[in-house]
Amino acid sequence: MELAIEILQYVVYPFATFYMFAATLLFLICFCDSGFFWSRKKTILLIAFTFVDIFIQELTNENYFVVLIIQLLYIVIIVYDCKEKHIRRFLLFFFAHTINANIISTVAIIGMYCLLPESNVENMLFTDGENLFVTVIVTLTCAFIYHYLYHRLYRKRIFIPCTKREWLFMFGYLLFITALLILILLSERNGAATFVVMAFSVMLLTIIIPLFVFYNKIHNYYRERVEFQETYLQAELAHFQQYKRAQEETRRFRHDIRNNLLCLNEMLHDGRTDEATNYLQELLEGVQSLSSRYVSGDEVLDCILSAKTGEMQQKQIAFHLNGVLAGGLPWKPIDICNVFANALDNAIEACDKLEDEKCTITMTLKATPQYWFVRIENPVAQDVDVSQIFQERGGYTSKPNAAQHGLGTYNIKRTVESYDGIVKAECKDQWFALELMIDKSCTA
């Protein structure tokens, strides 16, 4: 029996270790720092190192110094392929993993404290069976966190940064829960039901409160996505209405074209060339008005331009489009709306503050065989600090309630980078420019 338990311990331990590190990594990617990466290569390295970990610890009899070195090597595997800020991310992951491991392990021990009355938890002396119990609880908990984050957020390229206030709340909450757990462990059981109820209550709170906080973050994210979908649908409606008007004007033009040509022919026959030239010019202007005013080469972007240029006309803002995206963008429609609706909204808002000036927004589209280059330019009331403009919530915004705004440019950056693109901004002499480099071959 003891041999079977020991074998099971060796089987379950790699899963517990892998899921604990993987869950911490995905948690940081989704809610804290998108500079971390998850890849198939990293998965293989983590799995392989868990077996090396078992072998080394058996040889060294679980020496504490060796255990610490192994934990640091795990973190090196996590952060080695980060593009920058390796030391910062190493310390961040070490801190997050330490908290995660302590909280989950302590909750598992409390579970054993309540469910296994004969266990010597107070002196932290566990049998093989009790160690297996803790390992299984840790594995199940971390596996749930990992798969939830992976399928609900990571695979969908969703990043929901938490504010400093939310992190302070969670940190304070975890300290409070840890203190309660320690008090429970230090107390004498003596069969008292009060401590059992208290232990289960603390365990439930340890799970429910963090889930509530981050579920609320996810709910707010999807609410913002719905707002973007509504913007996209409104843009599609505006584009369809413009198309319908153009079709009606085309039918009227075709109905009258024969009479117009006969009239033009009569003018030329009578030698009234000046009058015929003016008449022909009017016909050409009518033909030009039948076609779409702005053609970008991407149907979704055309819808957005139809909606936004209508708003620009109301505010007397001129708009110029140079170039086309031949073949269109290889993105999801909602992501195209996210990037360009945000960018044009920011440009319109900036121009709207220049009340005494006639403003112009210019969108320039250029291409290489591999990339699209998009540049959106507009005047601003004062120079913008471009070093802060792409920060997460609480970053740059001209609006008074910064906690609720300042996400537009950050969402642009996140969306473009999710397709392996690059975003850059510059501001000089009260003239702002947003530049996007878009990979033609990268799809969702």
N, C-alpha and C positions, 0 to 999 in steps of 0.2 A: 504493500500500500504506500509506504513512504517513498519507495523507488518510483512508483507511478506518479505521485504528487511532484517529485523532483523533476521528472521528465516533462510533466505538464508545465512546470515553472519555466523550464528552458524553452518550451514551445511558445508560451504566452509572452515572455519577457521581450523578445524582439518586436512583437506587435505593439506592446505598451510603449516601448521606447520610440519606435517609428511614429506612432500616432501622436505622442506627446509633442515631439519636435515639429511634426507636420502641421498639427493643429495650431501650435503657437505661430508658426510661419504664416499660415493662411490668415490667421487672425490679424497679424501685423499688416499683411498685404491689403486686406479688405478694409481695415479701420484706422490704420495709422500711417504706414509708409509704403507707397507703391513702388519704391526703389528696390524692394526685395523681389526675387524671382522664384518661381516654381517651375521645374522642368522634369522631363523624364530621366535625364541624366542624374539630376539631384536625387530623385526617388531611388534610383538604383544604388547610388552611393550610400544613401542613408540605410537602406535595407542591408547592403553588404556590411556596412560598418557595425550594425547591431550584432551580427554574428561574430565579428572580430572582437567586439566589446565583451561578449560572453567569454570568449576564449582567454582574453587578457585578464579579466577579473578572476577567472578560475585559477590562472597561473599565479596571480599576485595576491590571492586570498582576499580580494575586495579591499585592497589598501586605499585609504581615503585620498591620498595624494594622487594615486593612479586614477581613481574615480573622477577626481576634479579634472585631470588632464584629458581624460576621455570625453567628459562633458564639453570641454573647450574645443576639442577636435570636432565634435558634432556641430558646434556653432560655426567653426571655420567652413565646414561643408555647406552650411546654410548661406553664408555671406560671401563666399569666395568670388562668385560671378556678378556681384553688384557692380554697377558701372562707376560708382563713386561713393565717398563717405563710408569706407569700409569700417574704420574704427568706431564711428558713431553707430553704425548699424550692428556691429559686433556687440557693443555695450547695451544697445537697446534690446537686442534679442536675448542676451544673457539675463538682463533684468526681467524681461517678460517671461522667459522660460522658468526662471527661478520662482517667480510668483505663481505661475501656472502649476509647476510641479509641487510646490508646497501646499497650495490650496487643495488641489485634487487629491494628493496623497493623504492630506490630513482628513479630508472628507471621507475617504475610503477607510481610514483608521477609525474614525467615529462610527462608521457603519459597522465595522467589526466590533467596536466597543459595545454597541447595542445588541447586535445579532449573535455575537459569540461571547457569552458571559464568562467563560472560563479563560479567555485570552488575557495575557499579562500586558495589557496596553500601557498601564501606568509606568512600567519600567522599560517600555519599548522593546520587549523581548518576545519575538514571534516564532512560532513553529513554521515548518515548511507549508503546512496547509493554510495558515493565516497569511503568510507571504503571498501564496497563490491567490487567496481571496482579494487582497489589496491590489495585486497586479491585474486581476480580471476587472475589478471596478475601474481602475485607472484606464485600462484598454478600452472598455465600453464607453466611458465618458469622453475620452479624447477622440475615439473613432466617430462618435456622434457629432462632435464639434467639427472635426475635419470634413466629413462627408457633407454636412449641412452647408458649411462655408464653400466647399469646392463646387457643389452642384447648384447652390442657390445664388452665389455671388461670383466666385472666381471664374468659372467657365463662361459666365455671361459678361466678363470684363467689367464688373461693377466694383467701384471703389468708393467707399463712403467715409470720408475722413471725420473723425470725432473732434469736437472743440476741446480747448484746454479745460473748460469748465466741466465737461463730461468726464475727461480723464481724471481730474481732481476728485470728482465725486466717486468714480469707480475705485480709485486708489484708497480714499478714505474708507469706503465701504469694505474693501478687502481687508484693511487693517482691523476694522471693527470685528468682522467675521472671524479673522484669525485669532484675535484676542478671546472671543467667545469659545472658539474651539479649544484653545489652550486651557481655559478655565474648566471646560468639561473634562479634558484629559486629566487635569490635576485633581479633580474632585474624586471622592470615593463613591463608588457605585452603591454598594450595600443593598442592591436590589431596588433602589428608589426609582419609582416610575417618573418622578419629576425630571431627573437627569436624562432619561431615555427620551421623553417628549421634547426636552430642550435640545437634545442632540439632533433628533430628526428635524426639528424646526429650523435649526441653524443650517443643516444640510440642504433643506428645501430652499431657504433664503439664498444660500450660496449659489444655487442654480437659477432660481427664478429672477432675482433682481438683475444680474447681468444680462440674462436673456431678454428681460423687459426693456432695458436700456438700448440694447442693440437691435431688438425688433423694432423699437420706435424709430431708430435711425433708418432701418431698411424701409419702414412704412413711409417716412418722409421722402426717401429717395424715389420710391415708386410714385408717390404723389407728384413729385417734380417731373418724372417721366411722363405721367398722364398729361400734365400741363403742356409739355412739349408736343405730345401727340395731338392735343387740341390745336396747338399752333399750326402743326403740319396740316391737319384737316381743314383749318380755316384758310391756310395758304392754297390748298388744293381747290377749295370752293371758289376762292377769288380767281384762281387761274381758270377754272372751268367757266365761271361767269364771263371772264374776259374772252375766252375762246368762243362762247356762245354769241356774244356781241359781235365778234369778228365774223362769225359764220353768217349772221343776219346781214351785216354790212356787205359781205361778199355776194350774197344772193341779190341784194338790191343793186349792187354794182353790175353783176352779170345781166340783170334785167334791163338796165339802162345803157349798157355799153354800146349796143347797136345804134341807138339814137345819138349817143355822144360821138361815135365815129362818123355817122352821116353828117352831123353838124360840123365836125372838124373838117371833113372833106369839102363841104360847101364853102367854108371860110377860105381854104386853100385855093379852091377853084375860082373864087372871086378876088384873089390876090390880097386878102386880109391876113397877111402872114403874122403881124404883131399880135393881132387878136387870137389867131390860131395858136401861137406860141404860148400865150397866157392861159388859154383854155387847156392846152396839153399839159402845162405845168400843174394846173388844178387837178387834172385826171391822175397824174403821177403821184401827187400828194395823197389823193384818195386811195390809190393802190398801196402806198407805203403804210397808211394807217390800218390796212387790213391785216398785215402781218404782225406777229408778236413784237412788242416794243423791245424786249430784251431776250436774247437767245443765248444761253450759257453753254449749251451742249449737254446738259443734264436735266432731265424732266423734273426731278424733285427740286433742284435749285431754281428752275424756272418758276415753279409754284411759289417758292419762298420770295423770289424777286417780285412776282406779281403782287403779293400781299404787301411787302415792305416798301416797294416804290409807290404804291398807293398812299401809304402813310407818309412817305417823303413829300409827295405832291401836296398833301394837306398842310404840311409844315413848311412848304416852299423850300425844300432841300433838293438841289439838283443831284442827279445820279448818272454816272458814266460807267459803262461796261466795256472793257477792252479784251478781246480774245474769246476763245471758246474752249470748253472741255470736251473735245471730240471723243465720243464713245461713252461719256458720262463717268461718274465716280463709282468705284467698286465697293460702295459702302451700303449699310442698311439705311433706308429712308429716314428713320428716326435719328440716326447719327448725323446725317447731312443737315437735318433740321436743327439739331442741337448746336452744331458748329456755326452754320451760316446765319441762322436766326439770331443766335446770341451775338455774333460779331456785328451784324447789321443793327440790331437793337442798341448795342453799345455806341455805334457810330451815330445813330439817330439821336440818342440821348445827349451825346457830346455836342452835336450840332444844335440841338434844341436850346442849349444854354447860351448860345451866341445869338441873342435876340436881335441885335442891330446889324447883323451881317448876313449876306447871302452865302450859304454854305454849299459845299459840293462833296459828295462821297464818291470815291472812285474805286472800282474793283478791276484789277488787272489779272488776267489768266495767261500763263505761259507754260510751255511744255518742253521736256527733254524726252528721249525714248523711254526712260524709266520713271520719271516723276512729273507731277503737276506742281506748278508754283502759283500760289494765289496771294495777292497783296491787296489789302483793303485799307484805304487812306481816308482820313477825315481830320478837319481842324478841331482843336480843343481849346477850352477857355484858359487852361494853364497846363504846363508840362506835367506829364504823368510819370510817376516813379515806376519804370518798367521792371525793376528788381522785385517788386511786390505784387505785380499785377496777376501773376499766375499762382499765387499762394492759395492754400485751401481756405475754408470758411474762416472769416475773421481777417482775410487778407485785404487787398486794395479794393476800395469802393468809394465813390463820391457821394453815396447816400448816407444819411445820418445814422440809420440803424444798421451798422456794419454787420452785426451778428446774423441778420437775415438776408444780407446781400453780399456781393463780392464773389459769387460763385460762377458767374457767366464765363469769364475768361479762364477760370480754373477748369470748368467743364470742357471748354474748347481744347485746352491742353491735354486733358485726360483722354478725350475721344480721339484726337489726332494721333497721340502716341500709342493708343491701343491698336492702331492700324500701322504701326511702325513709321509714323510721320514725325515731322519736326515743326515746332511752333516758335516763332520769335516775334518780339515787339520792339519798336523803337519810337522815341518821341523827341523831336527837336524843333525849336522855334515855334511851339504851339501847333505842331502838326504830328499827328499820331499815325503809325502804320503797323498793321498786323500782317505777318507773313506766315504762310503755311506751305510746307513741302510735303506732298502727298504721294505715296508709293502707288503707282498705277496697278501693280499686281497684287497688292495686299487686300484681302477680303476678310469679312468677319468670320 
